[in-house]
């Protein structure tokens, strides 16, 4: 019984059982989440959500915008975290766990005044549950059109919430049952240039909290929500591999991102970076380029929109993202603001699906870029983009990313995260002073 195994894991895991490298990774994921969300709090999707919801007074931090009630704070923070396409992810599970799990755990942890030790335990549990489920059902789930961040993320957020509230087994099963029936997210939202993609993460976080709060009050959910004949696995996947992966701590394999675009584009950008470095060029201009060929795996090659109409479309466009990278020598948020000028160079980019490279996916995410400048050809191959566990971003890299995204924030305050275990989370968030006065 998969659902019951999940519930047993949630209830039984203690902070003392968790290896130190896992707690350190959770701490790093939290830091990354805070930096990305703080910058994301200025984006249109999050501001729109704030105006629509008008969160009531409460003690849960709405990053960059004061405080509010936990349900709405978690939803908005999830939108903030996912709106820039800079949040963490897992290549095999095909989802972004942090944007769903952390907002739920954080809002409840502040409300319940639990200490950092319990908070870290809860997000490790949330990551483990949603990533185990994502690994179990993908790539089938994704190929059917589901966005795992919204679907599996809901169940991960519920698991983290159940741990924060210290639910018993019956309550935890009800919590998972209620989360499973709310799990939603369609890739049509992602690939058609809408903010619905951002909503997937926020709604997952909010639904996780709602499931836990209802379960605590005796509201029941199906205790076979995952494996039942009409449950998650049988309805929302064309095939799945039941693996008892709990306890392997899949958070270890979570990647962190350098570029604010879809992860399937990152290997291409890293290959372009290698070429520029080898040629000792900071950037190129359109007149220098005869042709650019990208040979990559099928899913990446399908991100072939040459005329994105808005920022959400742009983040899914391989040719325009690559053109922007080549023109700027990097791809940062500020480079995305005026992207239409890159369309001319994008016309010179040819994208091909390479069968050999495609056979390596999803264990690898390979992309070869061939750049032809005035008849001279340079090429580079990237098997896995930077930030994967095989080539991870270190703490200093995440601090640099945080500072780059939020130049006015004093990153020295983040030192409190180094010894957060004994600090109540409401006090920790007050010391970090991330609420701002924008509300």
C-alpha positions as CSV (number, residue, x, y, z in Angstrom):
1,X,0.0,0.0,0.0
2,X,1.9,3.0,-1.3
3,X,-0.1,5.7,0.4
4,X,0.4,4.0,3.8
5,X,4.1,3.6,3.2
6,X,4.3,7.3,2.5
7,X,2.4,8.0,5.7
8,X,4.7,5.8,7.8
9,X,7.7,7.6,6.4
10,X,6.3,11.0,7.2
11,X,5.5,10.0,10.8
12,X,8.6,8.1,11.6
13,X,11.4,10.2,10.2
14,X,13.2,12.2,12.9
15,X,15.8,14.9,12.5
16,X,18.4,12.7,14.2
17,X,17.9,10.1,11.5
18,X,18.9,12.4,8.7
19,X,22.5,12.5,7.4
20,X,24.3,15.8,7.8
21,X,24.8,16.2,4.1
22,X,21.1,16.0,3.6
23,X,20.3,18.7,6.1
24,X,22.9,20.9,4.6
25,X,21.3,20.4,1.1
26,X,17.9,21.3,2.6
27,X,19.5,24.5,4.1
28,X,20.9,25.4,0.7
29,X,17.6,24.8,-1.0
30,X,15.9,27.1,1.5
31,X,18.5,29.8,0.9
32,X,18.0,29.5,-2.8
33,X,14.2,29.6,-2.4
34,X,14.4,32.8,-0.4
35,X,16.6,34.6,-2.9
36,X,14.6,33.6,-5.9
37,X,11.3,34.3,-4.2
38,X,12.4,37.7,-3.0
39,X,13.2,38.8,-6.5
40,X,10.1,37.0,-7.8
41,X,7.9,39.0,-5.5
42,X,8.2,41.9,-7.9
43,X,6.9,39.9,-10.9
44,X,3.5,40.6,-12.5
45,X,2.1,37.1,-11.7
46,X,2.7,37.5,-8.0
47,X,1.5,41.1,-7.8
48,X,-1.7,40.0,-9.6
49,X,-2.2,37.2,-7.1
50,X,-1.7,39.6,-4.2
51,X,-4.3,42.0,-5.6
52,X,-6.8,39.2,-6.3
53,X,-6.4,37.5,-2.9
54,X,-5.8,40.5,-0.6
55,X,-4.4,38.2,2.1
56,X,-5.9,38.7,5.6
57,X,-3.7,39.5,8.5
58,X,-1.6,36.7,9.9
59,X,1.9,35.8,11.0
60,X,3.1,34.0,7.8
61,X,5.7,35.9,5.8
62,X,4.6,37.0,2.4
63,X,8.1,37.5,1.0
64,X,8.6,41.1,0.1
65,X,5.1,42.0,1.1
66,X,4.6,41.8,4.8
67,X,2.6,39.0,6.4
68,X,-0.7,37.2,5.9
69,X,-2.7,34.1,6.6
70,X,-0.8,30.8,5.9
71,X,-3.1,29.6,3.1
72,X,-2.7,32.7,1.0
73,X,0.9,33.3,2.0
74,X,1.9,29.8,0.8
75,X,0.1,30.3,-2.5
76,X,1.7,33.7,-3.2
77,X,5.1,32.6,-2.1
78,X,4.9,29.6,-4.4
79,X,4.0,31.9,-7.3
80,X,7.0,34.1,-6.4
81,X,9.3,31.1,-6.3
82,X,8.3,29.7,-9.7
83,X,7.8,32.9,-11.7
84,X,11.4,33.4,-12.7
85,X,12.2,29.9,-13.7
86,X,15.2,30.0,-11.4
87,X,14.0,27.6,-8.7
88,X,15.4,24.2,-7.9
89,X,14.4,20.9,-9.7
90,X,15.0,17.2,-10.2
91,X,15.7,15.9,-13.7
92,X,14.4,12.4,-13.3
93,X,11.3,13.4,-11.3
94,X,10.6,16.2,-13.8
95,X,9.5,18.7,-11.1
96,X,10.4,21.7,-9.0
97,X,10.0,20.6,-5.4
98,X,11.1,23.7,-3.6
99,X,8.5,26.1,-5.0
100,X,5.7,23.8,-3.8
101,X,7.1,22.2,-0.6
102,X,8.9,25.1,1.1
103,X,6.1,27.7,1.0
104,X,3.8,25.3,2.7
105,X,6.3,24.2,5.3
106,X,7.4,27.8,6.0
107,X,3.9,29.3,6.4
108,X,2.8,26.6,8.9
109,X,6.2,26.6,10.7
110,X,5.8,30.3,11.4
111,X,2.2,29.9,12.5
112,X,3.0,26.9,14.8
113,X,6.3,28.5,16.0
114,X,8.3,25.3,15.4
115,X,12.1,25.4,15.4
116,X,14.4,25.2,12.5
117,X,15.1,21.6,13.2
118,X,11.5,20.6,12.6
119,X,11.2,22.8,9.6
120,X,14.2,21.3,7.9
121,X,12.9,17.8,8.7
122,X,9.5,18.7,7.1
123,X,11.0,20.0,3.9
124,X,13.2,17.0,3.6
125,X,10.1,14.8,3.9
126,X,8.2,16.9,1.4
127,X,11.0,16.7,-1.1
128,X,11.3,12.9,-0.5
129,X,7.6,12.3,-1.0
130,X,7.1,14.3,-4.2
131,X,10.4,13.3,-5.8
132,X,9.8,9.6,-5.1
133,X,6.4,9.9,-6.7
134,X,7.8,11.9,-9.6
135,X,10.5,9.3,-10.2
136,X,7.8,6.5,-10.0
137,X,5.5,7.9,-12.7
138,X,7.8,9.9,-15.1
139,X,8.3,10.3,-18.0
140,X,4.8,8.8,-18.6
141,X,3.1,11.4,-16.4
142,X,4.8,14.3,-18.2
143,X,4.2,12.8,-21.6
144,X,0.5,12.7,-20.9
145,X,0.6,16.5,-20.4
146,X,0.9,16.8,-16.6
147,X,3.1,19.3,-14.9
148,X,4.6,17.3,-12.0
149,X,5.3,20.5,-10.0
150,X,1.6,21.0,-9.6
151,X,0.6,17.3,-9.2
152,X,3.4,15.6,-7.3
153,X,4.2,18.9,-5.6
154,X,0.8,19.0,-4.0
155,X,1.4,15.7,-2.3
156,X,4.9,16.8,-1.2
157,X,3.5,20.0,0.3
158,X,0.9,18.0,2.1
159,X,3.6,15.7,3.5
160,X,5.6,18.6,4.8
161,X,2.5,20.2,6.3
162,X,1.5,17.0,8.0
163,X,4.9,16.8,9.6
164,X,4.8,20.4,10.8
165,X,1.4,19.8,12.4
166,X,2.6,16.4,13.9
167,X,-0.4,14.6,12.5
168,X,-0.9,11.0,13.6
169,X,-1.1,8.1,11.1
170,X,-4.9,8.3,10.4
171,X,-4.7,12.1,10.0
172,X,-1.6,11.8,7.8
173,X,-3.4,9.3,5.5
174,X,-6.4,11.7,5.3
175,X,-4.0,14.5,4.5
176,X,-2.4,12.6,1.7
177,X,-5.9,11.5,0.4
178,X,-7.1,15.1,0.3
179,X,-3.9,16.3,-1.4
180,X,-4.1,13.6,-4.0
181,X,-7.6,14.6,-5.1
182,X,-6.5,18.2,-5.4
183,X,-3.3,17.5,-7.4
184,X,-3.4,19.3,-10.7
185,X,-1.2,21.0,-13.3
186,X,-1.3,20.8,-17.1
187,X,1.7,21.5,-19.3
188,X,-0.5,23.4,-21.7
189,X,-0.2,26.2,-19.2
190,X,3.6,26.0,-19.3
191,X,4.1,25.8,-23.1
192,X,1.5,28.3,-24.2
193,X,3.1,31.3,-22.5
194,X,0.8,31.7,-19.5
195,X,1.2,32.4,-15.8
196,X,-0.7,29.3,-15.0
197,X,2.7,27.6,-14.7
198,X,3.5,29.8,-11.7
199,X,0.1,29.0,-10.2
200,X,0.8,25.3,-10.2
201,X,3.5,25.7,-7.6
202,X,1.6,28.1,-5.4
203,X,-1.6,26.1,-5.6
204,X,0.3,23.0,-4.7
205,X,1.7,24.6,-1.6
206,X,-1.7,26.0,-0.6
207,X,-3.5,22.7,-1.2
208,X,-0.9,20.9,0.9
209,X,-1.6,23.2,3.9
210,X,-5.4,22.9,3.4
211,X,-5.2,19.1,3.3
212,X,-3.2,19.1,6.6
213,X,-5.5,21.5,8.4
214,X,-8.6,19.7,7.3
215,X,-7.2,16.3,8.3
216,X,-6.3,17.6,11.7
217,X,-10.0,18.5,12.2
218,X,-11.2,15.0,11.2
219,X,-11.9,15.7,7.5
220,X,-11.3,12.4,5.7
221,X,-9.5,11.5,2.5
222,X,-9.0,8.3,0.6
223,X,-6.3,6.2,2.1
224,X,-5.6,4.6,-1.3
225,X,-5.4,7.8,-3.2
226,X,-2.1,6.8,-4.9
227,X,-2.5,3.2,-5.7
228,X,-6.3,2.8,-5.9
229,X,-8.1,1.8,-9.1
230,X,-9.2,5.3,-9.6
231,X,-6.2,6.9,-7.8
232,X,-3.3,9.1,-8.8
233,X,-1.1,6.4,-10.3
234,X,-3.7,4.7,-12.4
235,X,-5.5,7.8,-13.6
236,X,-2.7,10.2,-14.2
237,X,0.0,8.0,-15.7
238,X,0.1,5.7,-18.7
239,X,2.7,3.6,-16.8
240,X,4.7,3.6,-13.6
241,X,7.4,1.7,-11.8
242,X,6.7,1.1,-8.1
243,X,9.9,1.6,-6.3
244,X,10.4,1.8,-2.6
245,X,12.8,4.7,-2.8
246,X,11.8,6.4,0.5
247,X,14.8,7.1,2.7
248,X,17.3,7.5,-0.1
249,X,16.9,11.3,0.4
250,X,16.4,12.4,-3.2
251,X,17.0,16.0,-2.3
252,X,20.7,15.1,-2.8
253,X,20.0,14.9,-6.5
254,X,18.2,18.3,-6.7
255,X,19.7,20.8,-9.1
256,X,19.9,24.6,-8.8
257,X,19.7,27.0,-11.7
258,X,21.9,29.6,-13.3
259,X,19.6,30.8,-16.1
260,X,16.0,32.1,-15.8
261,X,14.6,29.8,-18.5
262,X,13.3,26.3,-18.8
263,X,15.8,23.7,-17.6
264,X,15.7,21.9,-21.0
265,X,17.5,24.9,-22.5
266,X,20.4,25.0,-20.0
267,X,22.7,22.5,-21.6
268,X,22.5,24.4,-24.8
269,X,23.4,27.6,-23.0
270,X,26.3,25.9,-21.3
271,X,27.6,24.6,-24.6
272,X,27.4,28.1,-26.0
273,X,29.4,29.4,-23.0
274,X,32.1,26.9,-23.7
275,X,32.4,28.0,-27.3
276,X,32.6,31.7,-26.4
277,X,35.3,30.9,-23.8
278,X,37.3,28.8,-26.2
279,X,37.2,31.6,-28.8
280,X,38.0,34.2,-26.1
281,X,34.9,36.1,-27.0
282,X,32.6,37.9,-24.5
283,X,29.7,37.8,-26.9
284,X,28.9,37.9,-30.6
285,X,26.8,40.1,-32.8
286,X,24.4,39.0,-35.5
287,X,26.7,40.0,-38.4
288,X,29.5,37.7,-37.2
289,X,27.2,34.6,-37.3
290,X,26.7,32.5,-40.4
291,X,24.7,29.7,-38.7
292,X,24.2,28.0,-35.3
293,X,23.2,24.4,-35.1
294,X,21.8,22.8,-32.0
295,X,21.7,19.0,-31.7
296,X,19.9,17.9,-28.7
297,X,17.3,15.5,-27.2
298,X,13.7,15.5,-28.4
299,X,12.1,17.2,-25.4
300,X,14.6,20.1,-25.6
301,X,14.3,20.4,-29.4
302,X,10.5,20.8,-29.0
303,X,11.2,24.1,-27.2
304,X,11.4,25.7,-30.7
305,X,9.3,28.8,-30.5
306,X,11.1,31.4,-32.7
307,X,8.7,34.2,-32.1
308,X,7.8,34.3,-28.4
309,X,5.2,37.0,-27.6
310,X,5.7,37.4,-23.9
311,X,8.1,36.6,-21.1
312,X,6.4,33.3,-20.3
313,X,6.8,32.2,-23.9
314,X,10.4,33.4,-24.0
315,X,11.3,31.2,-21.0
316,X,10.3,28.2,-23.1
317,X,12.1,29.3,-26.3
318,X,15.4,27.6,-27.0
319,X,16.3,29.6,-30.1
320,X,15.6,33.1,-28.6
321,X,17.2,32.2,-25.3
322,X,20.3,31.0,-27.1
323,X,20.4,34.1,-29.3
324,X,20.1,36.3,-26.2
325,X,22.9,34.4,-24.6
326,X,25.2,34.8,-27.6
327,X,24.5,38.5,-27.9
328,X,25.1,39.2,-24.2
329,X,27.6,36.5,-23.3
330,X,25.3,35.4,-20.5
331,X,21.6,35.1,-19.7
332,X,20.3,37.0,-16.7
333,X,17.0,38.5,-15.9
334,X,17.9,41.9,-17.2
335,X,18.7,40.4,-20.6
336,X,15.2,39.1,-21.0
337,X,13.5,42.5,-20.9
338,X,14.2,43.4,-24.5
339,X,14.1,40.0,-26.2
340,X,12.5,40.8,-29.5
341,X,15.8,42.2,-31.0
342,X,17.2,38.7,-30.7
343,X,14.8,37.3,-33.2
344,X,17.0,38.1,-36.1
345,X,19.9,36.0,-34.7
346,X,17.4,33.3,-33.7
347,X,16.5,32.9,-37.4
348,X,20.1,31.6,-37.9
349,X,19.7,28.9,-35.3
350,X,18.7,25.5,-36.5
351,X,17.5,22.9,-34.0
352,X,17.8,19.2,-34.6
353,X,16.8,16.2,-32.6
354,X,19.8,13.9,-32.3
355,X,18.8,10.2,-31.9
356,X,22.0,9.3,-30.1
357,X,21.7,12.2,-27.6
358,X,18.0,11.5,-27.2
359,X,18.7,7.9,-26.2
360,X,20.6,9.3,-23.2
361,X,17.7,11.3,-21.8
362,X,16.5,11.7,-19.0
363,X,19.6,10.4,-17.2
364,X,21.5,13.0,-19.2
365,X,20.3,16.2,-20.8
366,X,22.8,16.5,-23.7
367,X,23.1,19.3,-26.2
368,X,25.7,20.1,-28.8
369,X,26.1,23.6,-30.2
370,X,27.9,24.2,-33.5
371,X,28.7,27.9,-34.1
372,X,29.8,29.0,-37.5
373,X,31.4,32.4,-37.6
374,X,32.6,33.7,-41.0
375,X,33.1,30.2,-42.2
376,X,35.0,29.0,-39.1
377,X,33.2,26.3,-37.1
378,X,33.4,25.8,-33.3
379,X,31.4,23.3,-31.3
380,X,30.9,22.1,-27.8
381,X,28.9,19.4,-26.1
382,X,27.3,19.5,-22.6
383,X,25.9,16.3,-21.1
384,X,24.4,17.8,-18.0
385,X,23.9,21.5,-17.3
386,X,25.6,23.3,-14.4
387,X,23.9,23.0,-11.1
388,X,23.2,19.3,-11.3
389,X,24.5,17.2,-8.4
390,X,27.4,16.0,-10.6
391,X,28.5,19.6,-11.0
392,X,26.7,21.4,-8.2
393,X,26.4,25.0,-7.3
394,X,28.1,25.5,-3.9
395,X,27.0,27.7,-1.0
396,X,29.1,30.6,-2.3
397,X,27.4,30.3,-5.7
398,X,24.0,30.5,-4.1
399,X,25.0,33.5,-2.0
400,X,26.3,35.2,-5.2
401,X,23.0,34.3,-7.0
402,X,21.0,35.7,-4.0
403,X,23.0,39.0,-4.1
404,X,22.8,39.3,-7.9
405,X,19.0,38.9,-7.7
406,X,18.6,41.2,-4.7
407,X,21.4,43.8,-4.7
408,X,19.9,45.8,-1.9
409,X,19.5,42.9,0.6
410,X,22.2,42.4,3.2
411,X,23.2,38.8,2.6
412,X,25.1,38.8,6.0
413,X,21.7,38.2,7.6
414,X,21.7,34.8,5.9
415,X,24.4,33.6,8.4
416,X,21.6,32.8,10.8
417,X,20.7,29.8,8.5
418,X,24.0,28.2,9.5
419,X,22.6,27.5,13.0
420,X,18.9,27.6,12.4
421,X,18.0,24.3,14.1
422,X,17.3,25.8,17.5
423,X,15.6,29.0,16.4
424,X,11.8,29.2,16.2
425,X,10.9,29.8,12.5
426,X,8.8,32.9,13.2
427,X,11.8,34.5,15.0
428,X,14.2,33.4,12.2
429,X,12.0,35.0,9.5
430,X,11.8,38.2,11.6
431,X,15.6,38.3,11.7
432,X,16.0,37.7,8.0
433,X,13.6,40.6,7.5
434,X,12.3,39.4,4.2
435,X,8.7,40.6,4.6
436,X,9.3,44.1,3.5
437,X,6.8,46.8,3.8
438,X,5.2,46.6,0.4
439,X,1.8,45.3,1.5
